[in-house]
Amino acid sequence: MDDQEEPDDPASVAANEVVPAPEPDTTAADEEESTRDSSLEMFEQPAPSPPPPLPPPVNVLDEPVVHMEIELARIQQGMLSPVIVISNINNVPEVQATVEISTDQGNEEEEDDTVPIPLEPEPAAGSDGPLPDVAVEEPIELSDSSPNRSGQMFTPRRKKRKRAISPKKLIDTPVQSKDEDEEGLLCPICFDAWTLTGDHRVVSLKCGHLFGMSCIKRWMQNNPAATRGCATCKARATMRDIRFIYARAIKAVDNTREEELLQELNREKLKVIDLNTKLTVVNMKVLEQSEKIDTLERKLLAFGQGGAEFSRSQFDGGAEHRHSYKLFLEKNIEITRESGCRALAYSAKHQLLLISQKSTQPLFPGYSIRMLQVPGFVASAGAASMLVSSRSVRDIAIDASDDLFACAAMEKMVKVFSIQNRSVQCTITPSQDPLWSCAFDKERSKFLYLGSQRGSVYVYDIRQPDQLLEEFRVGHGQNDYTGVVKICPVEPTSIIPCGGFLVCKLKSIWFYEYTPTQQIESHLLNITGAFSAMSYNPDSGLILVSVRPTTDKPTTLVLATLEKLDGVFALKMQHTFEGSRVQTVMYRCAQVYLNDADTLVASYVEDSKMLSTWCTNRGRLRVQQLPMNEGILDICPIRATPGQTYLAALSECRCRIYRLNTE
């Protein structure tokens, strides 16, 4: 091997020489050959003349060395640029290596000597330097992936080490993308396609995740009832939350940008509505100030012409003709010994006062309506009370004919009763939300409005109780999902030719107007706060609103009229009164129409435990304060005869009847 001959033409002659390993023991070699499937090979590329002296042989796995022939002409022509890539080597008898051969045109003139690369990490005795940096992790294979592969193995010059890319990763990429595409078509529990029918039909839980019905049922049954939940997000779920999905394929379109634009558009619309409302209020104030200026100018002119006495009587405004209104206790009636009274209503046609109370009959638990005959305020003829609901009654509404009444009792349904027959006329179930309020339309006598806990108003015709006429999601566009406290129908006037209805929620007040084309337009009114009660008097056109107290303001009672200017509805404030600074219960206030100039307002003041009254002819001063040892939940005016007016004040167990006298 030391007398190696230099080839005449290195570009056409292959220079291969085998470096023999030291002769091992024959018996040991036979045993080693029987335990290995193949010996490990090492390659050495000859260098051009003069050849350098070869290093001594290296003992690798009993010193086996393998050489391969290389056509140098093909390398010099740039057809091949072989690169040896060694990934890992194990210290085991079976060792494999991977060779990646690629074409590189820039290595035609580069030639270098190569030395045998040992296949073990430890250097053998007699070696001249450290071994190459080779990781010892997994077995590697020896392969040639070059497109210019010849029938013989090549031993090219090794320029630098490269880590081979695992073919497995290249195969996983499309499979993963396919799994993502089928994510909405496979059951996440069994990874099998769900069906439209049968045991494995597609179902969902209340959290929105989809499963095969048999899989999610088995998942539920295998877990304790207290810890049952969604198999994907672990949200609490029960067997009753399984819902059928009727779809052949489920795909979701990304409409995030569209929703953002719609929300931005709604915000701009709200800004426009708010600005229009503020402009209307300012214009109303300007008109009011103009009227006051005109009045003062007329009085000033009269003062200059008629003297001081005449002008004094004009400026007094007829103060000597002001009336004083006082309440006197007429009766104190015990309705029930158990607390449960909540709402009042008066039927002028039958002269009956309807009072909600807790049922006194053990066989029929729940809540009932008790009827008192006016003006004697005794139990009416017939049944003294009738069972209406299993829950507390929040609101009572009487229709325009005074023959029917409805009760909203925190249930998902409302029953309409006959006052004369004491029987149920119809039952209406609009939604799954509890109902807080109800009202009959005065102009459309068969229309019944129902207010829900989630802020929706449902319109029904009691002649067709199973058919929903209209649903108004009041304030939902403004993210106001609070309950509907009160609904007040508004009769047609010169300003509102077709009528409408007012909706009082916990955070906003709305007016819905009927147009001549029987369309309905909504208007957000210009009043803010947390509201607890509202009432409307058709005789005076006044709206009474109770605003709950805050940390720096007491309860405010606002008396206003509904005005329309430039197509925008707004409340024109007439009077404001200050009430209690504490309010733990939603107490209801009331207004009593006396004449065109005077209106009496009554409300319970919790911090002083008084029933207080105000009058429009006295400004903000309280007219009267009556001590109370119980909170007054509801107040109802009663006009028994043309010349006699009563006021009913209801607590949890008792009803007090006050007679109103004029002084």
Buried (B, 14 or more C-beta within 10 A) or exposed (E): EEEEEEBEEBEEEBBBBEBEBEEBEEEEEEEBEEEBEEBBBBBBBBBEEEBEEBBEBBBBBBBBBBBBBBBBBBBBEBBBBBBBBBBBBBEEBEBBBBBBBEEBEEBEEEBEEBBBBBBBEEEBEEBEEEBEEBEEEEEBEBBBEBEBEEEEBBBBBBBEEEEBEEEEEEEEEEEEEEEEEEEEBBBBBBEEEBEEEEEBBBBBBBBEBBBBBBBBBEBBEEEEEEEBBBBBEEEEBEEEBBEEBEEEEEEEEEEEEEEEEEEEEEEEEEEEBEEBBEBBBEBBEEEEEEEEEEEEEEBEEBBEEEEEEEBEBBEEEEEEEEEEBBBEEBBEBEBBEEBBBBBBBBBEEBBBBBBBBBBBEEEEEBBBBBBBBBBEBEBBEEEEBBBBBEEBBBBBBBBBEBBBBBBBBBBEBBBBBEBEEBEEBBEBEBBEBBBBBBBBBBBBBBBBBBBBBBBBBBBBBBEEBEEBEEBBBBBEBBEBBBBBBBBBBBBEBEBBEBBBBBBBBBBBBBBBBBEEEEEBEBBBBBBEBBBBBBBBBEEBBBBBBBBBBEEEEBBBBBBBBBBBBEEBBBBBBBBBBBBBBEBEEBBBBBBBBBEEEBBBBBBBBBEBBBBBBBBBBBEEEBBBEBEBEBBBBBBBBBBBEEEEBBBBBBBBBBBBBBBBEEE
